[in-house]
Amino acid sequence: MQIVVIQGTGVRGCTHHIKEFFLEPLRAQHTITEFILPKDFPHFCCGCKTCFIKSEQFCPHAAYTMPIWNAMLEADLLVFVYPVYVLGAPGQVKALLDHFGCHWMVHRPDKRMFHKRAVILTQSVGAPNGAAQRDVATSLAWMGVSHIKKLGFGLMEGVIWDELSQKRRQSIQDKAQRLAARYTQPKAVGMSLKTRALFAMCKALHKITLKNEKTPSADNQHWIDNGWLKK
Ligand SMILES: Cc1cc2nc3c(=O)[nH]c(=O)nc-3n(C[C@H](O)[C@H](O)[C@H](O)COP(=O)(O)O)c2cc1C
């Protein structure tokens, strides 16, 4: 199995440890590619819209986006692991996902995304993790990922890994590895009802816009090329 990990901080702290615990049972059998933000993706979307209008290949940051996107397309399992920052996902995670808006089903989804599994691992001192997880889950769902599992941790005792009690660290390790045990083997994933519904809605939208186009837009041409829409 190919696994891609997007880690939302370069600090070798709590997020790093949670990632290591999760990956430990998977490392021996699977190929793991890791990207650490913001080091591996140090850009914000500049709003040029070239990805939507022409192609993601012409994004000014394509040298950074394409290796990550291609690795995600090759992967069977996508793992996002990041701390909660001010009740949301860290800006560097959001900045990466902004660059993948062109792959949402309202634009040009890649059919390989329909059969992947994704895991979102987050932690905070004590704040709810839901909103931070939703930032990533929403993007993945619109890209067509059907299986998205979320797991959040509350550190409660502080923000420095070595200062957490042994009991707390053990509990975090146990939970992360119990979840990892569900991902040791590849699993065929079909499109969920929600993904099918979003896809059908987007297909209807593309059909309407295509009627008014002399030359199909990049988005609609993509739908035609995939056999999802007729000219
Ligand atoms: C800029 C920033 C904002 C944070 N915002 C919150 C927050 O809103 N709620 C919370 O419980 N923890 C918050 N934290 C703590 C982190 O979620 C996390 O627990 C901490 O950074 C330790 O993780 P790390 O070692 O991977 O950096 C914040 C930390 C940082 C650096």
The ligand as an SDF file (V2000), in Angstrom:
LIG
                    3D

 31 33  0  0  0  0  0  0  0  0999 V2000
   -0.4790   29.3220   17.0350 C   0  0  0  0  0  0  0  0  0  0  0  0
   -1.0630   28.2730   17.9080 C   0  0  0  0  0  0  0  0  0  0  0  0
   -2.4170   28.2610   18.1430 C   0  0  0  0  0  0  0  0  0  0  0  0
   -2.9950   27.3010   18.9700 C   0  0  0  0  0  0  0  0  0  0  0  0
   -4.3440   27.3280   19.1820 N   0  0  0  0  0  0  0  0  0  0  0  0
   -4.8950   26.4200   20.0360 C   0  0  0  0  0  0  0  0  0  0  0  0
   -6.2990   26.4650   20.3040 C   0  0  0  0  0  0  0  0  0  0  0  0
   -7.0480   27.2900   19.7970 O   0  0  0  0  0  0  0  0  0  0  0  0
   -6.8030   25.5690   21.1910 N   0  0  0  0  0  0  0  0  0  0  0  0
   -6.0020   24.6130   21.7940 C   0  0  0  0  0  0  0  0  0  0  0  0
   -6.5200   23.8230   22.5920 O   0  0  0  0  0  0  0  0  0  0  0  0
   -4.6730   24.5290   21.5070 N   0  0  0  0  0  0  0  0  0  0  0  0
   -4.1020   25.4130   20.6590 C   0  0  0  0  0  0  0  0  0  0  0  0
   -2.7490   25.3560   20.3830 N   0  0  0  0  0  0  0  0  0  0  0  0
   -1.9670   24.1950   20.8500 C   0  0  0  0  0  0  0  0  0  0  0  0
   -1.7820   23.1770   19.7110 C   0  0  0  0  0  0  0  0  0  0  0  0
   -3.0270   22.6870   19.2800 O   0  0  0  0  0  0  0  0  0  0  0  0
   -0.8970   21.9860   20.0980 C   0  0  0  0  0  0  0  0  0  0  0  0
   -1.4840   21.2880   21.1590 O   0  0  0  0  0  0  0  0  0  0  0  0
    0.5110   22.3990   20.4910 C   0  0  0  0  0  0  0  0  0  0  0  0
    1.0540   23.2770   19.5110 O   0  0  0  0  0  0  0  0  0  0  0  0
    1.4270   21.2080   20.6510 C   0  0  0  0  0  0  0  0  0  0  0  0
    1.5830   20.5080   19.4470 O   0  0  0  0  0  0  0  0  0  0  0  0
    2.9870   20.4410   18.6440 P   0  0  0  0  0  0  0  0  0  0  0  0
    4.0080   19.9570   19.6510 O   0  0  0  0  0  0  0  0  0  0  0  0
    2.7700   19.4590   17.5410 O   0  0  0  0  0  0  0  0  0  0  0  0
    3.3030   21.8330   18.1890 O   0  0  0  0  0  0  0  0  0  0  0  0
   -2.1720   26.3040   19.5760 C   0  0  0  0  0  0  0  0  0  0  0  0
   -0.7950   26.3180   19.3240 C   0  0  0  0  0  0  0  0  0  0  0  0
   -0.2390   27.2760   18.5050 C   0  0  0  0  0  0  0  0  0  0  0  0
    1.2590   27.2630   18.2390 C   0  0  0  0  0  0  0  0  0  0  0  0
  1  2  1  0
  2  3  1  0
  2 30  2  0
  3  4  2  0
  4  5  1  0
  4 28  1  0
  5  6  2  0
  6  7  1  0
  6 13  1  0
  7  8  2  0
  7  9  1  0
  9 10  1  0
 10 11  2  0
 10 12  1  0
 12 13  2  0
 13 14  1  0
 14 15  1  0
 14 28  1  0
 15 16  1  0
 16 17  1  0
 16 18  1  0
 18 19  1  0
 18 20  1  0
 20 21  1  0
 20 22  1  0
 22 23  1  0
 23 24  1  0
 24 25  2  0
 24 26  1  0
 24 27  1  0
 28 29  2  0
 29 30  1  0
 30 31  1  0
M  END
$$$$
